[in-house]
Each structure stands twice: as C-alpha cells, then as structure tokens.
C-alpha cells in the first residue's frame, strides 16, 4: 500500500499540566482502513514504530472496526482508542508470531499477545474503545494461543478506560513487569482459561475500579512453578486490588496461585464486590513441590454474593499441576504467614475452608474479624499458628461455627 506523504506529518499536542508537547500519530494516516475486513496490522505497526522513532507519542485510533494481528508497543508509546474504535483479533494464528511466553508458571513457546510489549517503558492502552480477541481460539493448545494484552519485561504500564472481551485464554497478562496501573476496565471472558487479569511475577501493581465477569479466575496472581520458578526468583509483590466488581464462572473471583514458586507477598484487596463465583470468592492455592512463600495477604471490605461456594478457601497441599522438576524436601512446602480478612459480608456458602495446610509448615498468623451475613457452613481451620477470630456475626449454618485442628489462638 502506498502511504501518502502527510502520513509522516507529526501533530503536536500538549497534555494538561505538561510542559512538553506530545506527538500524535493517527493510524488512518498510516493506511488503516477500519472496515472489519481489511487487515490493518501493518498500518498499526507503522504508526507505533513512527511514534517510537520520534521518541514517543500517542497513537490515535479513530472510530472504526480494525482487524489486526499481533502489534508491538514500544517505549514511550500509548495506544489511544477513541469512542467507537474497536480492535478485533485476526483468526489466523500466523498473525501472532511465536515467542517465549509464560504459561501456567513456565516459559514455553507461544503466540504473542494481540497487543504485545517486550522490554518497553512508559507504555499504555487508553480507552474508551474496545478490544476483542479472535473468536476462533480453542483453549489449551501448543504453542500457547495469544493473550489479549501481554507486556513482558516492561515497566510503567497504564491500561485505562477501555472494554475487552476474550474467550478460552487470559485477557490481560503482564509478566516480569513493574509499576502497572490497570483501572476503569470492563472485561468479559468466557470458557476455561478465560481469566480476566493474570499478574505474573510483577511488582507494584494497582487494579482499581474494574468490572470483570470471567470464564475462569477474574483476577489471578502467580509467580512461576517448580524449580524453574524458584531459580528465577521473580516474585509477585505489592499488589493493590480495590473498588472492583468481580464475577467468575469456573473458578474463583480472586485466586492466588497455584503457581507460587517465585514467592508472593504484600497483596491488598479492599472494597471489592463479588457477584458470583463457581468456587470461592477468594482462593489461595499451592502445593507441595512449589516451595517459596505466600505472605502478607489482606482483604478488607469484601461483599460476597449468594452465587458462590463460599468466601475463602486455602489449599496448600495438592492444588495445581505438579511440575516435572518440583522443589523437593521440606523446602518444597510453601511457607505462609500473615493472612488477614476483615469487614466481610457473606450471603450463603462456606465461610472459610482452610484445612489443606501442611502440619510441617503451619500458616503463621491468621486473622478473621468483623464478618456478617448468612452461611451454610462456618469456619474450618487446620495447622494454623496465632489465629485471631473475632466478631463473627453470621446465621444459617449447620453444626458448630468453628472447627479447629492443630490451631493456636492469639491472646
């Protein structure tokens, strides 16, 4: 396609409060058609590359339906989706180059994400437009099929204000990345592996004001599997999930694990409403052979709807796939400490199921306070040191409220 000369003209805009101009690059000027039939991948990449070559800028996507394969964001570049701009993933897997991607805790060959970044800084995707993955994904395949948005080894990432839909594959999957803000997104996914957001060995992450209704986990937090994950030592750390509405059709609304071999710590969840979950609203899962640690996990102000199996499950013995090279011996038992849950509203199901815990490495510190509502079953704990359970005001359960095995209580 011949590109008109004006395609290379740079429009300078000034952001409010910014002293320096921001360059703007319109994908139409680089040959994008937006008719939902013509592949616009090359035009989008030309615009993104031009922004990068110029030192950065905003790549503007006007209204239209743009059929694209995988495109790559480079440093200092933001993809701006206008209202009524819709990106549609190509159904041809040849449009998604093969690279190394993280999948269920291991690095494998897989197709690049629809929107991909590798080693980029100061990047973003901004709405209010829409992004849809290819409708022809088949799920668990080799090579791994493409995620919707997948920055790897990148930093200072902003995803804000757009809607996304995906099936049979994770939607948003930052990996080995830092300083991430995900806010004001509406995400709809369907089918197994249809997670909404998977945070994978990342640090300093905020997920705020998102509405996610997912086929699998709405939000999952991971850090690698077996000796591969332990040797890499890339933990997930300092994650805030707040003011979100979450639903899930196959597993949990928020899941930690089961890939935890790089370590997970300092996860805060607050002001979250769970409308429905196939299993539990909040699920901490790992297994012997993962090793590493899960620590400093707090949930404050969570409301759990009636369409959930329960509020909390902790399963640390056999959850998830065992790795071909597990962490052996006592080191393979995940260490866990400082779990806190307060200001919880429940409406049916089991309040807490936390008995699948190794007696060799009990949970060190468990707090559950100020819980209201109705439940069918109460609290079951095993192998916990320094448990504090206070102000539990629930009705509707059968039998006793609390069952404890090898539990010491805080004074």
C-alpha positions as CSV (number, residue, x, y, z in Angstrom):
1,X,0.0,0.0,0.0
2,X,1.3,3.5,-0.9
3,X,1.4,5.7,2.1
4,X,0.5,9.4,1.5
5,X,3.2,11.9,2.3
6,X,1.1,13.5,5.0
7,X,1.2,10.2,6.9
8,X,4.6,11.3,8.2
9,X,3.4,14.6,9.5
10,X,3.5,14.8,13.3
11,X,0.7,16.6,15.1
12,X,1.9,18.2,18.4
13,X,-0.5,18.3,21.3
14,X,0.1,19.5,24.8
15,X,-1.2,17.4,27.8
16,X,-2.8,19.4,30.6
17,X,-0.2,20.2,33.2
18,X,2.6,19.0,30.9
19,X,5.4,21.3,29.9
20,X,6.4,19.3,26.8
21,X,4.3,18.6,23.7
22,X,3.1,15.1,23.0
23,X,3.2,13.8,19.4
24,X,0.1,12.2,18.0
25,X,0.0,9.6,15.2
26,X,-3.3,8.7,13.6
27,X,-3.4,5.1,12.4
28,X,-5.6,6.2,9.4
29,X,-2.7,8.3,8.2
30,X,-0.6,5.2,8.1
31,X,-3.0,3.2,6.0
32,X,-5.5,1.7,8.4
33,X,-9.0,1.1,6.9
34,X,-11.2,0.1,9.9
35,X,-13.8,-1.9,7.9
36,X,-13.5,-5.1,9.9
37,X,-12.4,-6.9,6.8
38,X,-9.0,-5.5,5.8
39,X,-6.1,-6.5,7.9
40,X,-4.8,-3.3,9.5
41,X,-1.9,-4.9,11.4
42,X,0.9,-3.4,9.2
43,X,-0.7,0.1,9.4
44,X,-0.9,0.0,13.2
45,X,2.7,-1.2,13.5
46,X,3.8,1.6,11.2
47,X,2.1,4.2,13.4
48,X,3.5,2.6,16.5
49,X,7.0,2.4,15.1
50,X,6.8,6.1,13.9
51,X,5.9,7.1,17.4
52,X,8.8,5.2,18.9
53,X,11.3,6.6,16.3
54,X,10.1,10.1,17.2
55,X,10.9,9.5,20.8
56,X,7.3,8.6,21.8
57,X,3.8,9.7,21.4
58,X,0.1,8.8,21.3
59,X,-1.1,6.5,18.5
60,X,-4.7,7.6,17.9
61,X,-7.3,5.1,16.7
62,X,-10.5,6.9,15.4
63,X,-13.9,5.2,15.2
64,X,-13.9,2.0,13.1
65,X,-13.6,-1.7,13.3
66,X,-9.9,-2.6,12.9
67,X,-9.0,-6.3,12.1
68,X,-5.4,-6.8,13.4
69,X,-2.9,-9.5,14.3
70,X,-0.3,-9.0,17.0
71,X,1.1,-5.5,17.3
72,X,4.0,-4.4,19.5
73,X,4.1,-1.4,21.8
74,X,7.5,0.2,22.2
75,X,8.8,2.6,24.8
76,X,7.1,5.9,25.4
77,X,4.1,5.0,23.3
78,X,0.4,5.0,24.2
79,X,-2.4,3.4,22.1
80,X,-5.4,5.7,22.3
81,X,-8.7,4.1,21.4
82,X,-11.5,6.6,20.7
83,X,-15.1,6.0,21.4
84,X,-16.4,3.5,18.8
85,X,-12.9,2.3,18.0
86,X,-12.9,-1.5,18.0
87,X,-9.8,-3.7,17.7
88,X,-10.7,-7.2,16.5
89,X,-8.1,-10.0,16.7
90,X,-7.4,-11.9,13.5
91,X,-8.5,-15.5,13.4
92,X,-5.2,-16.5,11.6
93,X,-2.6,-17.8,14.1
94,X,0.1,-16.8,11.5
95,X,-0.7,-13.2,12.5
96,X,0.7,-13.9,16.0
97,X,4.4,-14.6,15.9
98,X,5.9,-17.3,18.1
99,X,8.0,-16.1,21.0
100,X,8.7,-17.2,24.6
101,X,5.7,-16.6,26.9
102,X,4.8,-17.6,30.4
103,X,2.0,-20.2,30.6
104,X,0.9,-21.8,33.8
105,X,4.1,-20.9,35.6
106,X,6.7,-22.0,32.9
107,X,8.3,-20.3,29.9
108,X,7.1,-22.0,26.7
109,X,6.8,-21.3,23.0
110,X,3.6,-19.4,22.4
111,X,1.9,-16.9,20.2
112,X,2.4,-13.2,21.0
113,X,-0.4,-11.3,22.5
114,X,-2.7,-9.3,20.3
115,X,-1.1,-6.2,22.0
116,X,2.4,-7.1,23.0
117,X,5.4,-5.4,24.5
118,X,8.9,-6.7,25.3
119,X,11.3,-4.6,27.3
120,X,9.3,-1.4,26.9
121,X,9.0,1.5,29.3
122,X,6.2,4.1,29.7
123,X,3.6,2.4,27.6
124,X,-0.2,2.4,27.7
125,X,-3.5,1.5,26.2
126,X,-6.2,4.1,26.9
127,X,-10.0,3.9,26.1
128,X,-12.9,4.4,25.8
129,X,-12.7,2.0,22.8
130,X,-13.0,-1.8,22.7
131,X,-10.6,-4.8,22.2
132,X,-11.8,-8.2,21.2
133,X,-9.7,-11.3,20.9
134,X,-10.1,-13.7,18.0
135,X,-13.3,-15.8,18.3
136,X,-11.6,-18.9,17.0
137,X,-9.3,-19.7,19.9
138,X,-9.6,-23.3,21.0
139,X,-8.1,-23.1,24.5
140,X,-5.4,-25.4,25.8
141,X,-3.1,-25.7,22.7
142,X,0.5,-26.0,21.8
143,X,2.0,-23.5,21.0
144,X,0.1,-21.5,23.6
145,X,-2.6,-19.3,22.0
146,X,-2.4,-15.4,22.2
147,X,-3.5,-13.4,25.2
148,X,-5.2,-10.1,24.5
149,X,-2.7,-7.8,26.1
150,X,0.7,-9.1,27.2
151,X,3.6,-6.9,28.3
152,X,6.8,-8.8,29.2
153,X,9.8,-7.4,31.0
154,X,8.3,-4.0,30.8
155,X,7.6,-1.1,33.2
156,X,5.4,2.0,33.8
157,X,2.3,0.4,32.1
158,X,-1.1,2.1,32.1
159,X,-4.3,0.3,30.9
160,X,-7.3,2.6,31.4
161,X,-10.9,3.1,30.4
162,X,-11.4,0.5,27.6
163,X,-13.6,-2.6,27.4
164,X,-12.2,-6.0,26.5
165,X,-13.5,-9.4,25.5
166,X,-11.7,-12.8,25.2
167,X,-12.5,-16.5,25.2
168,X,-10.6,-19.6,26.3
169,X,-7.5,-17.6,27.1
170,X,-6.2,-15.0,29.5
171,X,-7.2,-11.4,28.6
172,X,-4.5,-9.3,30.4
173,X,-1.2,-10.9,31.3
174,X,1.7,-8.7,32.4
175,X,4.8,-10.8,33.1
176,X,8.1,-9.9,34.7
177,X,6.9,-6.3,34.7
178,X,6.8,-3.4,37.3
179,X,4.8,-0.3,38.0
180,X,1.5,-1.2,36.4
181,X,-1.8,0.6,36.7
182,X,-5.0,-1.1,35.5
183,X,-8.1,0.9,36.0
184,X,-11.6,1.6,34.8
185,X,-11.7,-1.5,32.6
186,X,-14.7,-3.6,31.7
187,X,-13.6,-7.2,30.9
188,X,-15.8,-10.1,29.7
189,X,-14.3,-13.5,29.1
190,X,-15.7,-17.0,28.6
191,X,-14.6,-20.6,28.9
192,X,-11.8,-22.4,30.6
193,X,-8.6,-20.4,30.9
194,X,-10.6,-17.3,30.3
195,X,-9.1,-15.3,33.1
196,X,-9.6,-11.6,33.2
197,X,-6.3,-10.4,34.6
198,X,-3.3,-12.5,35.5
199,X,-0.5,-10.8,37.3
200,X,2.6,-13.0,36.8
201,X,5.9,-12.2,38.6
202,X,5.2,-8.5,38.7
203,X,5.8,-5.8,41.3
204,X,3.9,-2.6,42.2
205,X,0.6,-3.2,40.6
206,X,-2.7,-1.4,41.1
207,X,-6.0,-2.8,39.8
208,X,-8.8,-0.3,40.5
209,X,-12.4,0.4,39.5
210,X,-12.6,-2.6,37.2
211,X,-15.7,-4.6,36.3
212,X,-14.7,-8.2,35.4
213,X,-17.0,-11.1,34.6
214,X,-14.8,-14.0,33.6
215,X,-14.9,-17.6,32.3
216,X,-12.2,-18.5,34.8
217,X,-10.5,-16.6,37.5
218,X,-11.4,-12.9,37.4
219,X,-8.0,-11.9,38.8
220,X,-5.2,-14.4,39.3
221,X,-1.8,-13.8,41.0
222,X,1.1,-16.0,40.0
223,X,4.9,-16.3,40.2
224,X,6.2,-19.5,38.5
225,X,6.1,-23.2,39.0
226,X,8.6,-25.7,40.5
227,X,12.4,-25.3,40.3
228,X,12.2,-23.1,37.2
229,X,10.2,-20.5,39.2
230,X,12.2,-20.9,42.3
231,X,15.5,-20.4,40.5
232,X,14.2,-17.4,38.7
233,X,13.1,-15.9,42.0
234,X,10.8,-13.4,40.3
235,X,8.2,-12.8,42.9
236,X,4.8,-11.0,42.7
237,X,4.9,-8.2,45.2
238,X,3.0,-5.1,46.2
239,X,-0.4,-5.6,44.5
240,X,-3.5,-3.5,45.3
241,X,-6.9,-4.6,44.1
242,X,-9.6,-2.1,45.0
243,X,-13.1,-0.9,44.2
244,X,-13.7,-3.7,41.7
245,X,-16.8,-5.7,40.9
246,X,-15.9,-9.3,40.0
247,X,-17.7,-12.5,38.8
248,X,-16.4,-15.9,37.7
249,X,-18.0,-18.9,36.0
250,X,-15.4,-21.7,36.5
251,X,-13.1,-21.0,39.4
252,X,-12.5,-18.1,41.8
253,X,-13.1,-14.3,41.7
254,X,-9.6,-13.7,43.0
255,X,-7.1,-16.5,43.1
256,X,-3.5,-16.6,44.4
257,X,-1.6,-19.4,42.7
258,X,-1.4,-22.2,42.2
259,X,1.9,-21.1,40.5
260,X,3.7,-19.6,43.5
261,X,7.3,-20.8,43.3
262,X,8.8,-17.3,42.8
263,X,7.1,-16.1,46.0
264,X,4.1,-13.8,46.6
265,X,3.8,-11.1,49.2
266,X,2.1,-7.9,50.1
267,X,-1.3,-8.3,48.3
268,X,-4.0,-6.0,49.5
269,X,-7.7,-6.4,48.4
270,X,-10.2,-3.8,49.5
271,X,-13.7,-2.5,48.7
272,X,-14.5,-5.4,46.3
273,X,-17.8,-6.9,45.4
274,X,-18.0,-10.5,44.2
275,X,-21.3,-11.0,42.4
276,X,-20.8,-14.8,41.7
277,X,-18.0,-17.4,41.8
278,X,-18.1,-21.1,40.8
279,X,-15.9,-21.9,43.8
280,X,-14.8,-19.3,46.4
281,X,-14.7,-15.6,46.2
282,X,-11.1,-15.7,47.4
283,X,-8.9,-18.7,46.9
284,X,-5.2,-19.2,48.0
285,X,-3.9,-22.3,46.3
286,X,-0.5,-24.0,46.0
287,X,1.0,-27.4,46.6
288,X,4.0,-29.3,48.0
289,X,6.7,-29.0,45.3
290,X,6.2,-25.3,44.8
291,X,8.3,-24.1,47.7
292,X,8.9,-20.3,48.2
293,X,6.3,-18.3,50.3
294,X,2.9,-16.6,50.3
295,X,2.8,-13.8,52.9
296,X,1.2,-10.5,53.9
297,X,-2.2,-11.1,52.3
298,X,-5.0,-8.8,53.4
299,X,-8.7,-8.5,52.4
300,X,-10.7,-5.6,53.8
301,X,-14.3,-4.8,52.9
302,X,-15.4,-7.6,50.6
303,X,-19.0,-8.4,49.8
304,X,-19.8,-11.9,48.5
305,X,-23.0,-12.7,46.7
306,X,-25.1,-15.8,47.1
307,X,-23.9,-17.4,43.9
308,X,-20.6,-18.5,45.3
309,X,-19.5,-21.7,47.1
310,X,-18.1,-19.6,49.8
311,X,-15.9,-16.7,50.9
312,X,-12.4,-18.2,51.5
313,X,-10.5,-21.4,50.7
314,X,-6.9,-22.0,51.4
315,X,-5.5,-25.2,49.8
316,X,-1.7,-25.6,50.0
317,X,-1.1,-29.4,49.6
318,X,-2.2,-30.6,46.1
319,X,-3.7,-27.7,44.1
320,X,-2.5,-27.2,40.6
321,X,-0.3,-29.2,38.2
322,X,2.9,-30.7,39.7
323,X,6.0,-29.6,37.9
324,X,8.3,-32.1,36.2
325,X,11.0,-30.6,38.4
326,X,9.4,-29.9,41.7
327,X,11.1,-28.3,44.7
328,X,12.0,-31.3,46.9
329,X,12.0,-32.0,50.6
330,X,10.9,-29.6,53.2
331,X,11.9,-26.6,51.0
332,X,9.1,-27.7,48.6
333,X,6.4,-26.9,51.2
334,X,5.2,-23.3,50.7
335,X,5.7,-21.1,53.7
336,X,2.7,-18.9,54.6
337,X,2.2,-16.1,57.1
338,X,0.2,-13.0,57.9
339,X,-3.2,-13.6,56.3
340,X,-5.8,-11.0,57.4
341,X,-9.5,-10.8,56.5
342,X,-11.8,-8.1,57.9
343,X,-15.1,-6.4,57.2
344,X,-16.6,-9.3,55.2
345,X,-20.2,-9.6,54.1
346,X,-21.4,-13.0,53.1
347,X,-24.6,-14.4,51.7
348,X,-24.6,-18.3,51.8
349,X,-22.0,-20.9,51.1
350,X,-19.0,-21.8,53.3
351,X,-17.3,-19.0,55.3
352,X,-13.8,-20.5,55.5
353,X,-12.3,-23.8,54.4
354,X,-8.6,-23.8,55.4
355,X,-7.7,-27.3,56.3
356,X,-5.4,-28.4,53.4
357,X,-2.3,-27.0,55.1
358,X,0.9,-28.9,56.0
359,X,1.4,-29.5,59.7
360,X,5.1,-29.2,59.0
361,X,4.7,-25.5,57.9
362,X,1.5,-24.1,59.5
363,X,0.2,-20.8,58.5
364,X,1.9,-18.2,60.8
365,X,-0.8,-15.7,61.6
366,X,-4.4,-15.8,60.5
367,X,-6.9,-13.0,61.3
368,X,-10.7,-13.1,60.6
369,X,-12.7,-10.3,62.1
370,X,-16.0,-8.5,61.6
371,X,-17.9,-10.9,59.4
372,X,-21.7,-10.5,58.9
373,X,-24.4,-12.3,56.9
374,X,-25.6,-15.8,56.4
375,X,-23.6,-19.0,55.6
376,X,-24.4,-22.7,55.2
377,X,-21.1,-23.8,56.8
378,X,-18.8,-22.0,59.2
379,X,-15.1,-21.9,59.7
380,X,-12.7,-24.9,59.4
381,X,-9.1,-24.4,60.2
382,X,-6.1,-26.8,60.4
383,X,-2.4,-26.2,61.1
384,X,-2.5,-22.5,61.9
385,X,-0.4,-20.7,64.5
386,X,-1.6,-17.4,66.1
387,X,-5.2,-17.4,64.8
388,X,-7.4,-14.5,65.7
389,X,-11.1,-14.9,65.1
390,X,-13.3,-12.1,66.4
391,X,-16.7,-10.5,65.8
392,X,-18.2,-13.2,63.6
393,X,-22.0,-12.4,63.3
394,X,-23.4,-14.9,60.9
395,X,-26.5,-17.1,60.8
396,X,-27.9,-20.1,58.9
397,X,-25.0,-22.6,59.4
398,X,-25.3,-26.2,60.5
399,X,-23.4,-27.6,63.4
400,X,-20.7,-25.5,65.2
401,X,-19.4,-22.3,63.8
402,X,-15.7,-23.1,64.2
403,X,-13.8,-26.3,63.8
404,X,-10.0,-26.2,64.6
405,X,-7.3,-28.9,64.3
406,X,-3.8,-28.0,65.4
407,X,-4.6,-24.4,65.8
408,X,-3.2,-22.0,68.4
409,X,-5.1,-18.8,69.1
410,X,-3.7,-15.3,69.6
411,X,-4.1,-13.9,73.0
